[in-house]
Amino acid sequence: MTDTRLIHSVGTGALEWLHAHRDGFRLEEDVDPEVGFLERFKPVGELAVVCKVLFREGVAGSRQAQLARQLLDHAWRDTLDGGRMLVRGQRIEPFSPIPFEVYLPFRELGHSHPELERSILLNHRLESFAAHELTPVRRLGLSAFQRRFGLRPRPPESEMVGETWLGRTPEPWTVEGHAAYDVTHTVFHLTDWGEAPERIPPRIADYLATWLPVWLDDWLDLQRWDLLGELLVVDACLPRPTLDERAWRGFAAAQQDDGAMPAIRTMPQGEPDELFDLVYHPTLVAAFASVLATSRALTLLTHAPA
């Protein structure tokens, strides 16, 4: 098992970088809605999810917790304008699930916006919302978000699991980048982002226990750090995580001195805004993987035979 200090240090560095570059979590208010006004919301929602996991697991140091709280407050107050930008996004694209998906983790952490909630309740009653065409893993995630919000999932999560790539447990050597990301998010949604490993169906947990170590080796050798980080999260979501030492050492070695994590191979070059867009996601993933794996490692140490 990997040294817990190594795992924890990855998250510490990642949060430092994210906090130092928090202005990168920005919206483009003047962008034509036809070319993706809502796309800039995605990083903000991902940040909120990672902060929620950090607070939930309770393994962060006091500085980490402080940085996460400041990041969350900045995103809600300054980026989302107290939720008003989410209302605007919902008006521009009434049946897009993005404002709802971004809002939920903020709501679970104590933020609220009554007008947006009324829109969410109205839209989820409409057949058009349920008919919105999504990939199976995205539909599974939306059903999980509906459950967490207190809405009736349409369709139930149990009906969607078998429609995903992972739910079919196909030939493991056929996995490639897009399918691997679908695998990771299927696990995230099934476990509520690592909170409930027992919610992974046993046949899927057994499939992952057998093949995840092979996939970790593959993407470590390819230096696909963003995907490797997500697969390390999947490992931490399993009922019996391995906390693979080789994968974690390679992942930690790829992290930059300032805490940034490249997506592939080495750090890209570019203007600050462009660089943020290329690096924020693998760095968020590094923080997510670190917090969850640290928590699992401490649990294993606590329950280890004397």
C-alpha positions as CSV (number, residue, x, y, z in Angstrom):
1,M,0.0,0.0,0.0
2,T,1.2,3.5,-0.8
3,D,2.6,5.8,1.9
4,T,-0.3,7.9,3.1
5,R,1.9,10.9,3.3
6,L,2.7,10.7,-0.4
7,I,-1.0,10.5,-1.3
8,H,-1.9,13.4,1.0
9,S,0.8,15.6,-0.3
10,V,-0.6,15.4,-3.8
11,G,-3.9,16.8,-2.6
12,T,-2.2,19.5,-0.6
13,G,-0.3,20.8,-3.7
14,A,-3.3,20.6,-5.9
15,L,-5.5,22.7,-3.6
16,E,-2.7,25.3,-3.3
17,W,-2.7,25.6,-7.1
18,L,-6.4,25.7,-7.5
19,H,-6.7,28.4,-4.8
20,A,-3.9,30.5,-6.4
21,H,-5.7,30.3,-9.7
22,R,-9.3,30.6,-8.5
23,D,-10.0,33.4,-10.9
24,G,-9.8,30.9,-13.7
25,F,-13.2,29.6,-12.6
26,R,-14.8,32.2,-14.7
27,L,-17.9,32.5,-16.9
28,E,-18.0,34.1,-20.4
29,E,-21.1,36.2,-20.1
30,D,-21.0,37.6,-23.6
31,V,-20.6,34.3,-25.4
32,D,-23.3,33.4,-27.9
33,P,-25.5,30.8,-26.3
34,E,-25.5,28.8,-29.5
35,V,-21.8,28.1,-29.0
36,G,-21.9,27.1,-25.4
37,F,-22.7,29.6,-22.7
38,L,-23.2,26.7,-20.2
39,E,-19.9,25.0,-21.0
40,R,-18.1,27.3,-18.7
41,F,-20.2,26.1,-15.8
42,K,-18.6,22.7,-15.8
43,P,-15.4,23.6,-14.0
44,V,-17.4,25.3,-11.3
45,G,-19.6,22.3,-10.7
46,E,-16.6,20.0,-10.6
47,L,-14.9,22.2,-8.0
48,A,-18.0,22.1,-5.8
49,V,-18.1,18.3,-6.0
50,V,-14.4,18.0,-4.9
51,C,-14.9,20.4,-2.1
52,K,-17.9,18.4,-0.9
53,V,-15.8,15.2,-0.9
54,L,-13.0,17.0,1.0
55,F,-15.4,18.2,3.7
56,R,-17.2,14.9,3.9
57,E,-14.1,12.7,4.4
58,G,-12.7,14.9,7.1
59,V,-9.0,14.0,6.4
60,A,-7.8,17.4,5.2
61,G,-5.6,19.5,7.3
62,S,-6.8,22.9,8.6
63,R,-5.2,24.8,5.8
64,Q,-6.7,22.5,3.1
65,A,-10.1,22.9,4.7
66,Q,-9.7,26.6,4.7
67,L,-8.6,26.8,1.1
68,A,-11.5,24.6,0.0
69,R,-14.0,26.8,1.9
70,Q,-12.6,29.9,0.3
71,L,-12.7,28.3,-3.2
72,L,-16.3,27.2,-2.7
73,D,-17.3,30.7,-1.4
74,H,-15.5,32.4,-4.3
75,A,-17.2,30.2,-6.8
76,W,-20.7,30.8,-5.4
77,R,-20.3,34.5,-4.7
78,D,-18.1,35.7,-7.4
79,T,-18.4,33.3,-10.3
80,L,-22.1,32.3,-10.0
81,D,-23.1,35.7,-8.5
82,G,-24.9,34.0,-5.6
83,G,-26.7,31.6,-8.0
84,R,-28.0,34.2,-10.3
85,M,-25.8,33.0,-13.2
86,L,-27.4,29.6,-12.9
87,V,-30.8,31.1,-13.2
88,R,-29.7,32.9,-16.3
89,G,-28.3,29.7,-17.7
90,Q,-31.5,27.9,-17.0
91,R,-33.4,30.6,-18.9
92,I,-31.1,30.3,-21.9
93,E,-31.4,26.6,-22.1
94,P,-34.5,25.6,-20.1
95,F,-34.1,21.8,-20.4
96,S,-30.3,21.6,-20.1
97,P,-29.4,19.6,-17.0
98,I,-26.2,21.6,-16.5
99,P,-27.5,24.3,-14.1
100,F,-29.2,21.6,-12.0
101,E,-26.0,19.5,-11.9
102,V,-23.8,22.5,-10.9
103,Y,-26.3,23.7,-8.3
104,L,-26.8,20.5,-6.4
105,P,-23.3,20.2,-4.6
106,F,-23.6,23.9,-3.6
107,R,-27.0,23.3,-2.2
108,E,-25.7,20.2,-0.3
109,L,-23.1,22.5,1.2
110,G,-25.5,25.1,2.4
111,H,-26.0,27.5,-0.5
112,S,-29.5,28.0,-2.0
113,H,-31.3,30.1,-4.6
114,P,-35.2,29.9,-4.4
115,E,-35.9,31.0,-7.9
116,L,-33.6,28.4,-9.4
117,E,-35.2,25.7,-7.2
118,R,-38.6,26.6,-8.5
119,S,-37.3,26.3,-12.0
120,I,-35.8,22.9,-11.2
121,L,-39.0,21.6,-9.7
122,L,-41.0,22.8,-12.7
123,N,-38.7,21.5,-15.3
124,H,-38.4,18.0,-13.8
125,R,-42.1,17.6,-14.0
126,L,-42.1,18.1,-17.8
127,E,-41.8,15.2,-20.2
128,S,-39.3,17.2,-22.2
129,F,-36.7,17.0,-19.4
130,A,-37.0,13.2,-19.1
131,A,-36.9,13.0,-22.9
132,H,-33.6,15.0,-23.2
133,E,-31.2,12.7,-25.0
134,L,-28.1,11.8,-23.0
135,T,-25.5,9.0,-23.0
136,P,-26.3,6.2,-20.5
137,V,-23.6,7.2,-18.0
138,R,-24.8,10.8,-18.1
139,R,-28.4,9.7,-17.6
140,L,-27.3,7.5,-14.7
141,G,-25.6,10.6,-13.1
142,L,-28.7,12.8,-13.6
143,S,-30.9,10.2,-12.0
144,A,-28.5,10.1,-9.0
145,F,-28.6,13.9,-8.8
146,Q,-32.4,13.8,-8.9
147,R,-32.4,11.3,-6.0
148,R,-30.0,13.4,-3.9
149,F,-32.1,16.5,-4.6
150,G,-35.3,14.7,-3.4
151,L,-36.8,14.3,-6.8
152,R,-38.1,11.0,-8.3
153,P,-35.3,9.7,-10.6
154,R,-36.4,9.4,-14.2
155,P,-35.5,6.7,-15.0
156,P,-34.5,4.9,-11.7
157,E,-30.7,4.4,-11.4
158,S,-31.2,0.6,-11.3
159,E,-32.5,0.7,-14.9
160,M,-29.6,2.6,-16.2
161,V,-26.6,0.8,-14.7
162,G,-26.9,-2.1,-17.2
163,E,-27.0,0.3,-20.1
164,T,-23.5,1.7,-19.4
165,W,-20.2,0.4,-20.8
166,L,-19.2,-0.8,-17.3
167,G,-22.6,-2.2,-16.5
168,R,-22.2,-4.6,-19.5
169,T,-18.7,-5.7,-18.2
170,P,-17.4,-6.1,-21.7
171,E,-14.0,-7.5,-22.9
172,P,-11.6,-5.5,-20.7
173,W,-9.0,-5.1,-23.5
174,T,-11.4,-3.1,-25.6
175,V,-11.4,-0.2,-23.2
176,E,-10.1,3.1,-24.6
177,G,-10.0,6.7,-23.4
178,H,-13.7,7.6,-23.9
179,A,-14.9,4.3,-22.4
180,A,-12.5,4.6,-19.5
181,Y,-13.9,8.0,-18.6
182,D,-17.4,6.5,-18.8
183,V,-16.2,3.7,-16.4
184,T,-14.9,6.2,-13.9
185,H,-18.1,8.3,-13.9
186,T,-20.3,5.2,-13.7
187,V,-18.5,4.4,-10.4
188,F,-18.7,8.0,-9.2
189,H,-22.4,8.1,-9.7
190,L,-23.1,4.7,-8.3
191,T,-21.1,5.5,-5.1
192,D,-22.2,9.1,-4.8
193,W,-18.6,10.2,-5.4
194,G,-17.0,7.6,-3.1
195,E,-19.4,7.9,-0.2
196,A,-21.0,4.5,-0.5
197,P,-18.7,1.8,-2.1
198,E,-21.3,-0.8,-1.2
199,R,-23.6,0.5,-3.9
200,I,-21.5,-0.9,-6.6
201,P,-23.2,-4.2,-7.7
202,P,-21.0,-7.2,-6.7
203,R,-20.4,-8.4,-10.3
204,I,-19.2,-4.9,-11.3
205,A,-17.0,-4.7,-8.2
206,D,-15.4,-8.1,-9.0
207,Y,-14.9,-7.0,-12.6
208,L,-13.1,-3.8,-11.5
209,A,-11.1,-5.7,-8.9
210,T,-9.7,-7.9,-11.6
211,W,-9.1,-5.4,-14.4
212,L,-8.5,-2.0,-12.8
213,P,-4.9,-2.8,-11.9
214,V,-4.2,-3.6,-15.5
215,W,-5.8,-0.3,-16.6
216,L,-3.8,1.6,-14.0
217,D,-0.6,0.1,-15.4
218,D,-1.6,1.0,-19.0
219,W,-2.5,4.6,-18.4
220,L,0.5,5.1,-16.1
221,D,2.8,3.9,-18.9
222,L,1.0,6.2,-21.4
223,Q,1.4,9.1,-18.9
224,R,-2.3,10.0,-19.2
225,W,-2.4,11.7,-15.8
226,D,-5.9,13.0,-15.9
227,L,-7.4,9.6,-16.7
228,L,-5.0,7.8,-14.3
229,G,-6.1,10.2,-11.5
230,E,-9.8,9.3,-12.2
231,L,-8.9,5.6,-12.1
232,L,-7.1,6.1,-8.8
233,V,-10.4,7.5,-7.5
234,V,-12.2,4.4,-8.8
235,D,-9.8,2.3,-6.9
236,A,-10.6,4.3,-3.7
237,C,-14.3,3.8,-4.4
238,L,-14.1,0.0,-4.4
239,P,-15.0,-2.1,-1.3
240,R,-11.4,-3.3,-1.2
241,P,-9.1,-0.6,-2.6
242,T,-5.5,-1.5,-3.5
243,L,-4.0,2.1,-3.3
244,D,-1.6,0.9,-6.0
245,E,1.9,2.0,-5.0
246,R,3.4,2.1,-8.5
247,A,0.5,4.1,-9.9
248,W,0.5,6.6,-7.0
249,R,4.3,7.2,-7.2
250,G,4.1,7.8,-10.9
251,F,1.1,10.1,-10.5
252,A,2.8,12.1,-7.7
253,A,6.0,12.4,-9.7
254,A,4.1,14.0,-12.6
255,Q,2.8,16.8,-10.3
256,Q,4.5,20.2,-10.7
257,D,6.2,22.0,-7.8
258,D,3.4,24.5,-7.7
259,G,0.8,21.7,-7.4
260,A,-0.5,21.7,-11.0
261,M,-1.0,18.4,-12.7
262,P,-0.6,18.0,-16.5
263,A,-3.3,16.1,-18.3
264,I,-0.9,14.2,-20.6
265,R,2.8,13.7,-20.3
266,T,4.3,17.2,-19.5
267,M,2.9,20.6,-18.7
268,P,1.5,22.5,-21.7
269,Q,2.5,26.1,-22.6
270,G,0.2,29.0,-23.2
271,E,-1.4,32.2,-21.9
272,P,-2.7,32.1,-18.3
273,D,-6.4,31.6,-19.2
274,E,-5.6,28.9,-21.8
275,L,-3.2,27.2,-19.4
276,F,-5.9,27.1,-16.7
277,D,-8.4,25.5,-19.0
278,L,-5.8,22.7,-19.9
279,V,-4.7,22.0,-16.3
280,Y,-7.6,22.7,-14.0
281,H,-9.3,19.3,-14.5
282,P,-6.3,17.0,-13.8
283,T,-5.5,19.2,-10.8
284,L,-9.0,18.9,-9.5
285,V,-8.8,15.1,-10.1
286,A,-5.6,15.0,-8.2
287,A,-7.2,16.7,-5.2
288,F,-10.2,14.3,-5.4
289,A,-8.1,11.2,-5.7
290,S,-5.8,12.3,-2.8
291,V,-8.6,13.0,-0.4
292,L,-10.5,9.8,-1.1
293,A,-7.4,7.6,-1.1
294,T,-6.1,9.2,2.1
295,S,-9.4,8.5,3.8
296,R,-9.4,4.9,2.6
297,A,-5.7,4.4,3.6
298,L,-6.4,5.6,7.1
299,T,-9.4,3.4,7.4
300,L,-7.3,0.4,6.4
301,L,-4.6,1.2,8.9
302,T,-7.2,1.6,11.6
303,H,-8.6,-1.8,11.0
304,A,-5.4,-3.6,10.3
305,P,-4.5,-6.5,12.6
306,A,-2.3,-5.6,15.5
